C-alpha cells in the first residue's frame, strides 16, 4: 500500500505557466484574425464605393 506524497504538488506551477502562455497565443491569433477581417471589410467597402462612383 502506498501513501500520498508529502510536500508540494508535482508540476502545477509549470502547468499554470503553460496554460497562461497558450491562452496568450490563442488570444493573439484571434485578434489577428479579427483585425484581418476588419481590414478586408474596409477594403471591399472602399472598392464598392469606387466602383459605384464610376457608374
N, C-alpha and C positions, 0 to 999 in steps of 0.2 A: 504494500500500500504506500502511495506517495503522498506527501504533504504539500500544501500550497507553498509556492515560492515566497520567500520573505524579501522585503526591500521594494525597490521601485518596479513599476510595471515595465515590461520589456518593450522597447521600440515605440512608445506612444509619442515621444517628442518628435521623432523623425516622421511619423505618420502625420502628425499635426502640421509640421512644416511642409510636407509634401502636398497635403490637401490644400493648404493656402496657396502654394505655388501653382497647382493645377487650376484652381479657381481663377487665379490671376490671368493665366494663359487663356483660359476659356473666355473670360470677360473681354480680354484684348481682342481675340478673334471675333467675338460677337460684335464689338464696337466697330472693328474694321469693316465687317460685313455690312453693318447698318450705314456707315459712312459712305461706302462704295455705292450702296443702293441709292442713297440720297443724292450723291454726285451724278449718278446715271440718270436719275429722275430729272434733275435740274438741266442736264444736257439735252435730254429728249424734249423737255418743255421748251427750251430755247430753240431747238431745231424746228419744232412745230410752229412756234411763233414766227420764225424766219420764213418758213415755207408758206404760211398764211399771208404774210406780208407781201410775198412775191406775186400772189394771185391777183 
